[in-house]
Amino acid sequence: MKAILGRKMGMTEVFAEDGTMYPVTVVEVLPNIVTQVKTLEKHGYVAVQVGYEELKASRANKCEVGIAKKANTVPHQVHAELRGDEMAGYQLGDAITADLFKKGDVVDVVGTGKGHGFSGVIKRWNQKIGPKGHGSGYHRGQGSFANNGRYNHGVMPGKHMSGHYGNESVTLLNLYVVDVNTEKNYILIKGGIPGTKKAIVTIRSAVKDVKNPKVIKNLLVRKASDVAEVISEVAPVEEVAVAEAAKVE
């Protein structure tokens, strides 16, 4: 298994030679710098710790500075462990780039779903709304809490109730890589993926077999302007300021 960190930027569409349109999610994949190597002998499992997106040294704490110094690199905003046998070959300071995957690969995407705050059972558990006419006073309640004598001293575990909805780890299985661009550092994944815009996601090899894998046809026409527009949102503030100054001149 292999894996890499990326940032969800938004969605667009691409076209194949026969005119087939693929809705895709644009994932910005900057080089993942290996900041620590986990070995079976020392740690009991195989993994690499990677850093994603550079962080100013003045904004890094002592721990982040120390980790970066050992790897002979700069501090990073995000650190995460990527497990898998195929990750064992990387050494301290190596860069894992978007070409780790190729077009047509089947992958899983792990992210944190959108948070919906405190929600009722209608929204959280897709329960039915009660009758709204004929004097009914029950519209969006949670239903009966009766346990039929099985658990009279409390509410049975697993009862669908109101509460915090969303903001949980979500994994989508068997998604297809439509395109990989190492020059602009992005991967296009067919369909939607978990998380809000600009959320960090993990792209990994699929853990389940695909019986009839789809063939991603060669892309002939792509809305390059759309993809560029989505990618441009990750431009550093300094670059944007320079560009705006040039326009004024």
C-alpha positions as CSV (number, residue, x, y, z in Angstrom):
1,M,0.0,0.0,0.0
2,K,1.1,3.5,-0.8
3,A,-0.3,6.9,0.3
4,I,0.2,10.6,0.0
5,L,-1.2,13.8,1.6
6,G,-3.1,16.4,-0.4
7,R,-5.5,19.4,-0.1
8,K,-9.0,19.3,-1.5
9,M,-9.3,22.5,-3.7
10,G,-12.7,22.1,-5.4
11,M,-14.4,20.4,-8.3
12,T,-14.5,20.8,-12.1
13,E,-15.0,18.6,-15.1
14,V,-12.8,17.0,-17.8
15,F,-13.7,15.4,-21.1
16,A,-12.5,12.2,-22.9
17,E,-11.9,11.6,-26.5
18,D,-15.4,10.3,-27.1
19,G,-17.0,13.3,-25.3
20,T,-17.5,11.5,-22.0
21,M,-17.6,14.0,-19.2
22,Y,-16.0,13.2,-15.8
23,P,-16.8,15.2,-12.8
24,V,-13.6,15.4,-10.8
25,T,-12.2,16.8,-7.6
26,V,-9.0,18.7,-7.8
27,V,-6.6,17.7,-5.1
28,E,-3.4,19.8,-4.7
29,V,-0.5,17.5,-3.9
30,L,2.6,19.3,-2.9
31,P,5.8,17.3,-2.2
32,N,5.4,15.4,1.0
33,I,8.7,15.6,2.9
34,V,9.7,12.6,5.0
35,T,10.4,13.9,8.5
36,Q,10.6,10.6,10.4
37,V,10.8,6.9,9.5
38,K,9.1,4.2,11.5
39,T,10.6,0.7,11.4
40,L,9.3,-2.7,12.4
41,E,12.3,-3.3,14.7
42,K,12.1,0.0,16.6
43,H,8.5,1.0,16.5
44,G,6.7,-2.2,15.7
45,Y,5.2,-1.1,12.4
46,V,6.3,0.4,9.1
47,A,5.4,4.0,8.3
48,V,6.8,7.4,7.4
49,Q,5.9,10.7,9.0
50,V,5.6,13.4,6.3
51,G,5.3,17.2,6.4
52,Y,2.9,19.0,4.1
53,E,3.2,22.8,3.2
54,E,6.1,24.8,4.4
55,L,5.7,26.9,7.6
56,K,7.6,30.0,8.5
57,A,10.3,29.3,11.1
58,S,9.0,32.2,13.1
59,R,5.6,30.5,13.4
60,A,7.0,27.0,14.3
61,N,7.3,25.8,17.8
62,K,10.5,24.1,19.2
63,C,9.2,20.6,18.4
64,E,8.4,21.4,14.8
65,V,11.8,23.1,14.4
66,G,13.6,20.0,15.9
67,I,11.7,17.6,13.6
68,A,12.6,19.7,10.6
69,K,16.3,20.0,11.6
70,K,16.7,16.2,11.9
71,A,15.3,15.8,8.4
72,N,17.4,18.7,7.0
73,T,14.3,20.6,5.8
74,V,12.0,23.5,6.9
75,P,9.1,23.2,9.3
76,H,5.7,22.2,7.9
77,Q,2.1,23.1,8.7
78,V,0.8,19.5,8.7
79,H,2.4,16.3,9.9
80,A,0.9,12.9,9.4
81,E,1.9,9.2,9.3
82,L,1.5,7.2,6.1
83,R,1.6,3.5,6.6
84,G,2.2,0.7,4.1
85,D,4.9,-1.6,3.0
86,E,5.6,0.4,-0.1
87,M,6.5,3.4,2.0
88,A,9.4,1.6,3.7
89,G,11.8,2.5,0.9
90,Y,11.8,6.3,1.7
91,Q,14.6,7.9,3.7
92,L,14.7,10.9,6.0
93,G,14.3,14.1,3.9
94,D,13.0,12.4,0.8
95,A,10.1,14.0,-1.2
96,I,7.0,12.0,-2.1
97,T,5.4,13.6,-5.2
98,A,2.1,13.3,-7.0
99,D,3.6,10.8,-9.5
100,L,3.3,8.2,-6.8
101,F,-0.1,7.4,-8.5
102,K,-0.9,7.3,-12.2
103,K,-4.0,7.8,-14.3
104,G,-6.4,4.9,-14.0
105,D,-5.3,3.8,-10.4
106,V,-8.0,2.9,-8.0
107,V,-7.6,4.7,-4.7
108,D,-9.3,5.3,-1.3
109,V,-9.6,8.9,0.0
110,V,-9.7,9.6,3.7
111,G,-10.8,12.9,5.0
112,T,-12.8,14.7,7.7
113,G,-16.5,15.2,6.7
114,K,-18.2,18.6,6.9
115,G,-19.4,19.6,10.4
116,H,-23.1,20.3,10.7
117,G,-23.2,21.3,14.4
118,F,-25.9,20.1,16.7
119,S,-28.6,18.5,14.5
120,G,-32.0,16.8,15.1
121,V,-32.9,13.3,14.2
122,I,-34.6,14.4,10.9
123,K,-31.3,15.7,9.5
124,R,-28.9,13.4,11.4
125,W,-30.6,10.1,11.0
126,N,-32.9,10.8,8.1
127,Q,-36.0,10.0,10.1
128,K,-39.5,10.9,8.9
129,I,-41.3,14.2,9.8
130,G,-44.5,13.7,11.8
131,P,-47.9,14.9,10.5
132,K,-48.3,18.7,10.4
133,G,-52.1,19.0,10.2
134,H,-55.2,18.0,12.1
135,G,-54.0,19.4,15.4
136,S,-50.8,17.3,15.5
137,G,-48.2,18.6,18.0
138,Y,-45.5,16.3,16.9
139,H,-43.4,17.3,13.9
140,R,-39.6,16.8,14.4
141,G,-39.4,14.8,17.6
142,Q,-37.2,11.9,18.4
143,G,-39.9,9.3,18.7
144,S,-40.7,6.9,21.6
145,F,-38.0,6.1,24.2
146,A,-39.9,3.0,25.4
147,N,-37.8,-0.2,25.7
148,N,-40.7,-2.7,26.1
149,G,-39.3,-3.8,29.5
150,R,-35.9,-4.7,28.2
151,Y,-33.9,-1.8,29.5
152,N,-36.2,0.1,31.9
153,H,-33.4,1.8,33.9
154,G,-32.2,3.9,31.0
155,V,-32.1,4.5,27.2
156,M,-30.8,1.6,25.2
157,P,-27.4,2.1,23.6
158,G,-27.6,3.0,20.0
159,K,-30.8,5.0,20.2
160,H,-30.9,7.6,17.4
161,M,-31.0,11.0,19.1
162,S,-30.1,14.6,18.4
163,G,-26.4,15.5,18.7
164,H,-23.2,16.5,17.0
165,Y,-23.5,15.6,13.3
166,G,-20.5,15.4,10.9
167,N,-16.9,16.4,11.5
168,E,-15.9,12.7,11.5
169,S,-13.3,10.7,9.6
170,V,-14.8,9.5,6.3
171,T,-13.3,7.1,3.9
172,L,-14.5,6.7,0.3
173,L,-13.5,3.5,-1.4
174,N,-12.5,2.6,-4.9
175,L,-12.3,6.0,-6.5
176,Y,-10.5,6.5,-9.9
177,V,-7.5,8.7,-10.6
178,V,-8.4,10.6,-13.8
179,D,-5.2,12.6,-14.2
180,V,-1.9,13.4,-12.5
181,N,0.1,16.5,-13.1
182,T,3.4,16.8,-11.4
183,E,4.3,20.2,-12.9
184,K,1.2,21.9,-11.3
185,N,1.1,19.5,-8.4
186,Y,-2.4,18.2,-8.6
187,I,-4.3,14.9,-8.9
188,L,-7.8,14.7,-10.4
189,I,-10.1,12.1,-8.7
190,K,-13.4,11.1,-10.2
191,G,-16.4,12.2,-8.2
192,G,-16.5,13.9,-4.9
193,I,-14.4,13.3,-1.8
194,P,-14.9,14.0,1.9
195,G,-14.1,17.3,3.5
196,T,-14.6,21.0,3.1
197,K,-12.8,23.1,0.6
198,K,-9.0,23.3,1.3
199,A,-9.3,20.3,3.8
200,I,-6.4,17.9,4.1
201,V,-7.1,14.4,2.7
202,T,-5.1,11.2,2.4
203,I,-5.0,9.4,-0.9
204,R,-4.0,5.7,-0.5
205,S,-4.1,2.5,-2.5
206,A,-7.4,0.8,-2.6
207,V,-7.8,-1.9,0.2
208,K,-10.6,-3.7,-1.6
209,D,-10.4,-5.5,-4.9
210,V,-12.4,-4.1,-7.8
211,K,-14.1,-6.8,-9.9
212,N,-14.6,-4.8,-13.1
213,P,-12.3,-1.8,-13.0
214,K,-13.2,1.0,-15.3
215,V,-10.9,2.3,-18.0
216,I,-10.2,6.0,-17.8
217,K,-10.1,7.1,-21.4
218,N,-7.4,9.4,-22.7
219,L,-8.3,13.0,-22.1
220,L,-8.6,15.1,-25.2
221,V,-10.3,18.3,-24.1
222,R,-10.0,19.7,-20.6
223,K,-11.3,22.9,-19.1
224,A,-7.8,24.0,-18.4
225,S,-9.1,27.4,-17.2
226,D,-11.3,25.8,-14.6
227,V,-8.5,23.6,-13.3
228,A,-6.1,26.5,-13.2
229,E,-8.6,28.7,-11.4
230,V,-9.0,26.0,-8.7
231,I,-5.3,25.5,-8.3
232,S,-4.5,29.2,-8.3
233,E,-6.3,29.5,-4.9
234,V,-3.3,28.0,-3.2
235,A,-1.0,30.7,-4.5
236,P,1.0,32.3,-1.6
237,V,-0.1,35.7,-0.4
238,E,3.2,37.2,-1.6
239,E,2.7,36.1,-5.1
240,V,-0.8,37.4,-5.3
241,A,0.4,40.8,-4.0
242,V,3.1,41.0,-6.6
243,A,0.6,40.1,-9.3
244,E,-1.8,42.8,-8.2
245,A,1.0,45.4,-8.1
246,A,2.0,44.5,-11.6
247,K,-1.6,45.0,-12.8
248,V,-1.6,48.5,-11.2
249,E,1.7,49.4,-12.9
